[in-house]
């Protein structure tokens, strides 16, 4: 029996994934609006393939709990999938994890020896230095009354279901054999390597992954800025030829998607996690110069594009911005580069801005409430303006590249 606390992008995918592998799962989310949607077999976010799985398992081996107490009372393993946003200093804010722990500990009995797994992204040393001491202050002894571990996720939005069901590896940070035996049983049907590592190592691997991807993106953007300053360089061709290096095509990872210039990384993970690991390094007495500059370049690339556009276009001209989600195949607009691009255009004096995204129009408008117009189709978005700014690399834009003929296109993703 597994309980999943927090049914967002990671939590709901995790819960349904374990159901698909034959486990009984109880899910709980403190957000009553989100829980109501799920109980009516509706996803609270877009994720390809997840709707069918929700309909298949809800009411069978996936059940929604009305309270966190009901979710965890019969569960042997409790998985935390709550948010860990950045605080004002860039550190990972653990308030939601601690709040969930408070409710869990007030419900469970020490003799039940439950396993508490943190799947939420937390910086290295968090389990050992913050979560376990917090639990033990509540009167539970880690490794005796409760077993504490971390199990980082490596899910890509837009591909989360396949990533969970067909992972390339599973990482579990734990120091005890009991947790290893139970987690081995839970993951036995996945048929991939299971890596049991120390608590700190488990957390570190997640940040190793995300900060590497963040670094590759900003490196590529910096090179595109340098190329623009030098002049006479075909950025798109240069990177295409760069990718012909056979080392990019070996297993297990094909990395050219990240080592490619654009308008910056966004979304929930890369900005937050890069900020958090910088803050954690400073906490341990090290000034992380490369990662600080990764964030700096990520902030510089957008004003760079706005400067190029402003130099060419009259402020009274209409501009169409294509793509509002932070990446294609997702409706997630959290920290999306499109917001800052549009906001910078507005601050630069452009007032006639039209936006279009295959999925995210309504959500973007609801969250950011910018003084812009929205088009219902790609064709409508393009025909009302001679200047096109591509902010997200949706396949729809690539498939319809003929629509961009005779248009002044700023391809911020170099997809055309």
N, C-alpha and C positions, 0 to 999 in steps of 0.2 A: 504494500500500500504506500502510495506516494502522495504528498501534499505539495502543491505549488502555490506559493503566496506571491501575488502580483501577476496579472494576466494581460500585460502589455505585449509588445512585439516578441520579446524573448520568452516571457512566461507562458503565453498561450501556445506558442509553437512548441515549447518544451513539454507542456502538459499533454498536448495532442500527440506529440511524437512518442512519448512513453506509452500512451494508450495504444498507438499503432503497433508498438512492439509487445503488446500483451499485458500491460500493467493496469492496475486499478488506480485511478488518479482523482483526487479531489482538488478543485481549484478555488481560489478566493482572491477577490480584488476589493479594496476598500472603496473604490469608485463605484457608487451604486448605478450610475448611468451606464458605465461600461459593462458592469455585471448584467444589467437588464438586457442590453443588446446581445450579449453572449447567450443568455438564457433563452432568447428568442431566435437563436441560431443565426445571429448576424455578427459579422466581424466588426470590431470597433476601429479597424484600420484596414488598409488594403495590403494583402500579401497573397501572391499568386499560389493557387492550389490549396489554401488553408480552409476556404469555405466548405469544400466538399468533405474534408476531414472532420471539421466541426460538426457537420450534419450527421456524419457517420457515427461519431463517438459520444456526442452529448446525450446524456440519459442512459447510456450503456456503461462503458467503463470510464467515462469522464462525467463527473458530477460537480455541479457548482455548490459550494457551501455558503450558507447564509451568514456565517461568521467565521473568523479565523479559528475560533475554538472548535467549531464543528469540522473545519478542514483538517486540523492536525491531530485530533484526539485519537484516531485509529491508524494514523500514518506512522510507518517506521522511519521513513526518510522525509524530511521537510526541506523543500528547495525554495530559497529566497530569490525572487526575480523582481525586486522593487528597484526604483530609480536611485541612482547615485549621481545627481547633478553636480556641477561645479559650484563652489561657494564664491564669495566675493574675492577670495585670494587665489582661486584656481584649484583649490584642493577638492577632492571628492567629498561631498556632503553625505554623511552617514545617517542623517536623521531618520530617513524612512526605514533603513535597516534596523536601527535601534528601536524604533517604534514597533516594528513587527516582532522583534525579539522580545520586547516587553510583554506583548500580548501572548506570545507563544509560551514564554516561561511561566506566566500566570495561569496557564491552562494545563501544562503537562506535568507528569509525575516523574520524579527522579528515577524511580525503579523501572520506568519504561525504556530508559537508555536510547532515546531517539537520536537520530543523526541529523544535524542541521548543516545543510549545504548552501553556501553562498554562490549563486550563479551570476548575481549582479557584478558588474565590473568594479573592482576595488584595487587600489594601488598596492604594490608589494609591501609586506609587513603589516597590512591592515588586519588580517585574521589574527596573527600572533600578538600584535601590540595593541590592538583596539577592540576587536570583537570578542576574543576570549577573555581578556580582563573585564570587559563590560558584563559578560555573562557571569563570570565568577563573582563579581560584586553583588550579583543578584542571588547568590547562594548555591549556584550549580558548579560542580567541579568538572572541568573539561577533561574528557578521557575516562571519566568514571560515571557521572550522572547524565552527561550529554556528550555527544561526539561532534566535533566541529571540523568542517573541511570546506574547501572551495573547489568549484568545478566550472571554470571559465567557458563562455560560449564563443563560437567563431561563426556567427550567422551573418550572412549578407542580406540586407533588406532587398526584397525582390526575388531572393532565392533561398529564403530561410527554411522552407519546408525540406527541400532537397538537401540543404546543408546539414540539417539535423538528422534526417533519416539516413543519409549517406555521407557521414563525416569522414575526413581523412585521418583524424586522430582524436582521442579523448584524453583530456588532461584533468587529473584530480590531485589537488594539494591536500595531503593528509599525513599525519604522523603515526597513525595507529592501524593495527591489523584488522580490527573489527570493521572499521569503515571500508577498508580495502575489500574485504570479503563480500560485504553487502553491495558495494558499488560495482564490483565485478559481476555479481549476479544480475544487477539491473541492466548493465551494458553488454551482457554476453551475446545478445542477438544482433549487435551492431557489426560484429565481425571486422573490427579495425583495431589497431594498436591502442591499448589503454596505458597511459603513462602515469604512474603514481610517483609524485614528486613531493618535495617539502612544501609547506604552506606558502612560504615566500616565493618559491619557484613557480608554483601554480599561478599565483597572481602575476608574477613577472612575465610569464609567457604571453599572457593576453596583451600586456603593454608592449612587449617586444614586437608582437605582431602589428598592433595598431600604430605604434609610433614609427615603425619601419614604413608602413604604407603612407602615413602622413609625411614622412621625410621624402619619399620618392616623389610624391605629388608636388611638394614645394620646391624640390630640386629642379624638376622639369619646368615649373613656372618661372623660377629664377633664370634658367637658361633661356626661356622664351623672351623674358624682359631684356636680358643682355643682347640677344639676337636683334630685338627691335631697336635697341640703342645703337648697335653697330651698323645695322642696315644692310640691305642686299642679301639677306638670308631668308630662304624659304623654310619657315619653321616647320610646317607640316611635312614637307619632303625630308627635312633633316631628321625628324623623329621617326618617320617611317623607315628610313634607311638604317637608323640607329637600332631599330627593332629587328633588323635582319640578322643581327648577331645571334648565332644558334644557341647561345647560353640562355636566351630568354624563353626558349621553347622546351626546355627539359621538364620532366616531372619532378615534384608534384605541382608546381605553380607556374602559371603563365603570367608574367608580371607586367607586360607592356601596357595594360590598362591603367596602371598607377604611374608608371614612368612615362608620363605624357602630359603636356601642358594643358591648362584650362583656365578656370577662373577661381580656383581654390577648392579645398575640401570643406565639406559641411556635414550636416546631419548630427546625430546624437553622440556618436562614438569618438571619431578622430579628434575634433576640437577639444572635447571634454577630457579625453584620456591623455592627450598630449599635455594639456595644462596641468592635469593631476600629477603626472610623472615628473614634470618640472618642479612642482611644489614639493613632491616627496623627496626629490634629490636635494633640494635646498634644505629640507628638514634634516637630512643626513649630512649636511655640510658641503655639498657639491653644487657648483654653479653650472648648470647644463647649457652650454653655449649653443650647441647645434640645435637642440629642440626649441630653445627660445627663438632662434632665428627661423626655424620652421614655422612657428606661429607668426613671426614678423613678416616673412615672405607671403604667408597665406593672407595676411591683411593688406599687403602692398599690391598684390596682383589685381585686385578689383579697382582701386584708384588708377592704376596703370591703364587698364582698359577704358575707364571713363575719360582719361586724358586723351587717349587716341580718338575716341568717339567725338569728344568735345572739339577737338581740333578740326574735324571734318564736317560736322553737321550743325546747321543752324538750330538755335534753341526753340524756334517755332515749328520745326519739322516734327512730324509724327514718327515715333519709334515703336516698333513691335518687339517685345521681349518674349522669346519662345523658351518654355521650360521654367517651372517654378519649384518643383521638388528638388531636393539636393542631389538626387541621382535618378536615372531612368528606372522604369519598372517599380516605382514606389510613389506613394502619395505623401511621404514624409517631408515636411517643410521646416523642420526644426533646424535653425542655424543654416538655412539654405543660402548659398551664394547669391541666388536670384534676388533675395530681399535686399542685401546690401547694394547690389548693382542698381536696382530700381531706385532705392533710396538715394544713392549717390547721383543718379541721373536727375532726380527731382531737386536735390540740393544744388546741382549745377545749373538749374534753370530750365530743364526740359519738363514741360507740363502735359504734353499730348502723348501719353504712353499707353499702349495697348498690350495686354499680356495673354498668353495662352499656354495651358498645360493639359495633356491628355487626361490627367486624373485630379490635379491639385488646385484647380481654380478656386473652388468654393472654400476649401480649407485655408488656402493662402490668404484669401480676402478676409475670412473670419479672424484669423490670427493677427494679421498685420494691418488691415484696414487702411491701405494706402490710397491716395487720390488718383487712381488709374482706372482704365476700362478693361474689360475682359471679353475675349472672343470665344465663341462656342466651338469653332472648328479651326483647323490649321489654315484652310483656304481663306476664311474670313479674316484671320489674324494677319495674313501676308498681304492681302489685297488692299488693306487700308493704309499701308505704309510703304515707303520706298526704302526705309532703313530697317534692317532686321538684326536683332541681337540674339544669338543662340546661347542660352545660359545653362541648358541641360541637354545632354546628348541622347534624346529619345530616338528610337528606331524609326518612328513615324516621320521624323524630319529627314532622316537619311533616305527612306524609301520614296519620299516626295521631293527630292532635291530639284526636280524640274520646275517646281513652283518658285524657286529662288532666282530664276533667270531674270536678268535686268534689274535686280535688286542690289542695294548696297548692304552686303552681309558682313557683320562682325561675328565670326564663328569662334566664340569664346571656348568651345570644346574641340575645335579642329576636326569636326566630324564629316564635313561635306567634301 
